[in-house]
Amino acid sequence: MRQGYHATGLSQIVAESGAPKGSLYFHFPQGKEQLAAASVEKAGTVFAIQLDRVLADEPDPAVALGTLCSLLSQWMTQSDFSEGCPITNACLELAPGNAAVTAACDAIFSGWRTAWERHLIAAGWAPHAAPAIATTIVSALEGAFILARASRSILPFTHVRAGLTEVLSANLH
């Protein structure tokens, strides 16, 4: 999340984890690539749980998006803009060359889009319109992470919230 795949060595991972080096290879016999894929999967699952909570608590997609933008803005501020979305970071650095990480990123992004699609349909969006809007939401949020990090500002999340709230409130289907 902070320095990327290529800038993070196995020795650093072992040192920071406090685990013996042998346990790293025991759990991840294929080495750093397998560890990266597992890390991406874990981070994606953690965020999916948060996303599911937000969507379950708020039936209005526009309000749910606003809540999510607030949470992500807080996270970026707390990390002093040093952490981005770990899925996007891994994808930008490793896809498509690393098949395991690429597949993990694709599965996670697909899951997030599917969660938004279900939520939009439950809110009255036509099933044929929901995939495009869900993809737009996920893409906008991932882009906001990148822009927020570059600008050291939460303004990209504010703009995503404002721009997509109009679309979501219009329920264009």
C-alpha positions in Angstrom: 0.0 0.0 0.0 2.9 2.4 0.6 5.9 1.4 -1.5 4.6 -1.1 -3.9 5.5 -4.7 -4.9 8.9 -4.1 -6.5 10.2 -1.9 -3.7 9.2 -4.3 -1.0 11.6 -7.2 -0.4 10.9 -10.5 1.4 13.5 -9.6 4.0 11.6 -6.4 4.8 8.3 -8.4 5.0 9.9 -10.9 7.3 11.4 -8.2 9.5 8.2 -6.2 9.8 6.0 -9.2 10.4 8.2 -10.7 13.1 7.6 -14.1 11.6 10.4 -16.5 11.0 11.5 -16.6 7.4 10.7 -20.3 7.2 7.1 -19.7 7.9 6.9 -17.3 5.0 8.0 -20.0 2.6 5.8 -22.6 4.4 2.7 -20.6 3.9 3.7 -19.1 0.5 5.9 -21.8 -1.2 5.7 -19.9 -4.5 7.3 -16.9 -2.8 6.6 -13.2 -3.2 4.1 -13.5 -6.1 1.9 -15.9 -4.1 2.1 -13.6 -1.0 1.2 -10.6 -3.2 -1.9 -12.4 -4.6 -3.0 -13.4 -1.1 -2.5 -9.9 0.2 -4.6 -8.4 -2.6 -7.3 -11.0 -1.9 -7.3 -10.2 1.8 -7.4 -6.4 1.2 -10.2 -6.8 -1.3 -12.2 -8.9 1.1 -11.8 -6.4 3.9 -13.0 -3.6 1.7 -15.9 -5.8 0.4 -17.1 -6.3 3.9 -17.1 -2.6 4.5 -18.8 -1.9 1.2 -21.5 -4.5 2.0 -22.1 -2.9 5.4 -22.6 0.5 3.8 -24.9 -0.8 1.1 -26.9 -2.8 3.6 -27.3 0.2 5.9 -28.3 2.7 3.2 -30.9 1.7 0.5 -30.4 5.0 -1.4 -27.3 4.5 -3.7 -26.5 8.2 -3.7 -26.4 8.3 0.1 -24.4 5.1 0.2 -21.9 6.5 -2.2 -21.6 9.6 0.0 -21.0 7.5 3.1 -18.3 5.5 1.3 -16.6 8.7 0.0 -16.5 10.0 3.5 -15.0 6.8 4.9 -12.4 6.7 2.1 -11.6 10.4 2.6 -11.0 9.7 6.3 -8.8 6.8 5.5 -6.7 8.8 3.1 -6.3 11.7 5.6 -5.4 9.3 8.4 -2.6 7.7 6.3 -1.4 11.3 5.4 -2.2 10.3 1.7 0.6 7.7 1.8 -1.7 4.7 1.2 -3.9 4.2 -1.8 -6.2 1.3 -2.7 -4.0 -1.8 -2.4 -5.9 -3.5 -5.2 -5.3 -0.6 -7.6 -1.7 -0.2 -6.5 -1.0 -3.9 -7.2 -2.9 -3.9 -10.5 -1.1 -0.8 -11.8 2.3 -2.3 -10.9 1.8 -6.0 -11.8 -1.0 -6.5 -14.3 -1.1 -8.1 -16.7 2.4 -9.6 -16.3 1.6 -11.4 -13.0 -1.2 -13.8 -13.7 -2.1 -14.5 -10.1 -2.3 -10.9 -9.0 -4.1 -9.9 -12.2 -6.7 -12.6 -11.5 -7.1 -11.6 -7.9 -7.5 -7.9 -8.8 -10.1 -8.8 -11.5 -12.1 -10.9 -9.1 -12.1 -8.2 -6.4 -13.1 -5.5 -8.8 -15.8 -7.7 -10.3 -17.2 -8.4 -6.8 -17.4 -4.7 -5.9 -19.1 -4.0 -9.2 -21.6 -6.9 -8.6 -22.3 -5.5 -5.1 -23.2 -2.1 -6.6 -25.2 -3.7 -9.4 -27.4 -5.6 -6.9 -27.8 -2.4 -4.8 -28.8 -0.3 -7.8 -31.3 -2.9 -9.0 -32.8 -3.1 -5.5 -33.1 0.7 -5.5 -35.1 0.6 -8.8 -32.5 0.8 -11.5 -33.1 -1.3 -14.6 -31.0 -4.4 -14.7 -29.6 -3.4 -18.1 -28.4 0.0 -16.8 -26.9 -1.2 -13.4 -23.7 -2.7 -14.8 -22.5 0.5 -16.5 -23.3 2.6 -13.4 -21.7 0.1 -11.1 -18.5 0.1 -13.2 -18.6 3.9 -13.3 -18.8 4.1 -9.4 -15.9 1.6 -8.9 -13.8 3.3 -11.5 -14.5 6.8 -10.1 -13.6 5.7 -6.6 -10.4 4.0 -7.7 -9.5 7.1 -9.7 -10.2 9.3 -6.7 -7.6 7.3 -4.7 -5.0 8.0 -7.3 -5.9 11.7 -7.6 -6.1 12.2 -3.8 -2.7 10.7 -3.3 -1.2 12.9 -6.0 -2.8 16.1 -4.8 -2.7 15.2 -1.1 -6.3 16.3 -0.9 -9.7 14.6 -0.4 -11.2 16.9 -3.1 -11.3 14.0 -5.6 -13.7 12.1 -3.3 -15.8 15.2 -2.9 -16.0 15.6 -6.6 -16.9 11.9 -7.2 -19.6 12.2 -4.6 -21.0 15.4 -6.1 -20.9 14.2 -9.7 -22.2 10.8 -9.2 -24.9 11.8 -6.6 -26.6 13.7 -9.5 -26.5 10.6 -11.7 -27.7 8.3 -8.9 -30.4 10.6 -7.8 -31.8 10.9 -11.3 -32.1 7.1 -11.4 -31.6 7.1 -15.2 -32.8 3.8 -16.4 
